Amino acid sequence: MNGKISISVVIPTFNSSGTIVRTLHSLERSKFDRNKFEVLVIDDGSTDDTRQRITEFQKKTELQLRYFRQANSGPGPARNLGIHNARADVIAFTDADCIVDEDWLSVIYRSMMIDRNVIVSGDIRTRDFLISPWKTAPIGSSGVTANLAIRYSRLNGLLFSEENLFLGEDTDFVLRAQALGYGVTHVAEMKVEHPPHIYSLGQMIKRVMQRKNEVLLYKKYGEKVDRSFGWPFRPMAFRLSPATVIFVIAVVFFLFALKENHLLFFLCVIAALFLFFILYFYRYAVTNNFNDEKIPMGDRIKTLIFLLIYIPFFIMARIMGSIKFRFFMV
C-alpha cells in the first residue's frame, strides 16, 4: 500500500467514451485532498474511443489517474482488476456514467476510517423526475456498485463474481459478504447522481434479453434477491393476490379451449391473457414511485406501446435463462 493514498476509486467502463470524462471531471471537483486518492479506470475491452479520451484527459488533469485494459469479460472481472491494482485499502466504486458529489470521498473516508465500517453504500439520484421504460436509472438503490465502498483488508480476499450475472454482480457480492458476517452500512450523505440511460428500442430489446442471467442469481440465492427485481419481475409476484385468481381462471379457460379445439375461443383467451399482463405491467410502469397525475399522456401511450414489445421478450429471456441454468424461475 502507498502511504499517501487513502482511497482508490475504481471505475469499470465499456464503450462509455461519451460519459467517462464527465465522471472524471466530477472527481476533479472533489473537496477531498487530491494527493490522497487515486482513480483507476478499467477498460473492459471497449470498441469505441474510450482509450483515446482517457489518454487525452490524463495529459491535462491533476488527478492521480491510472488506466488499465482487459479483454471484454464483464464488470465483475473489471472491478477485481481494479482491486488487485489499488494502492489504498479503502476502495470506492462508481460507474462510468455517474457524477459523484464533491463530498463523496470525504464521506467515504469518514465512514471507513473514523466510523470503522467495512462496506458502505450511499444514495443514487437522478435529476429526471420520470424514468420511463425508454430510459433507466437505479433511483435510490442501495448496495450497488454505482455507489459502494469497501475496506478490502477486512474482507478476507472477497472478490466480485466472475460469472455473468447481468446487473447482479453487486447483489451477489453483498450477499456473500453478509454470509461472512459483514453488514452493509447505508450512508445517506454519500451521494452519486446517475443520469438515465436513453435507449433505442433495439438497445432495450438487447438489454432485456440479457436478463436471462438473472435466473442464475435467483438460483444461487432464492428469495434473498427479490428486492433486486422490480416488483412485477419477481418470481411468484402474483402469489396470494387478486391477480393470481384472475390468472388461474384465464389459464383454465386456455386449457379448455386447447382441449376442445375451439380456435376462435383459443385466440380470444390468448389475447385476453396477454392484455391482462400488459395492463398489469403498465400500471406498475406508469404509477410506481411517481405521482400519477404528473405523467403526460404521451409518456403513458409510449409506455403502453413499449410494454407490448418488451413483455414477450422478457418472458422469452426468463425461459432461456431457465433452460440455460437448469432452474425454473417462476
Buried (B, 14 or more C-beta within 10 A) or exposed (E): EEEEBBBBBBBBBBBBBEBBBBBBEBBBEBEBEBEBBBBBBBBBBBEEEBBEBBEEBBEEBEBBBBBBBBEEBBBBBBBBBBBEBBBBBBBBBBBBBBBBBBBBBBBBBBBBBEEEBBBBBBBBBBEEEBBBBBBBBBBEBBBBBBBBBBBBEBBEEBBBBEBBBBBBBBBBBBBBBBEEEBEBBEBEBBBBBBBBBEBEEEEBBEBBBEBBBBBBBBBBBEEBBBEBBEEBBBBEBBEEEEBEEBBEEBEEBBEEBEEEEEEEBBEBBEEEBBEBBBEBBBEBBBEEEBEEEEBEEEBBEBBBEBBBBBBBBBEBBBBBBBEEBEBEBE
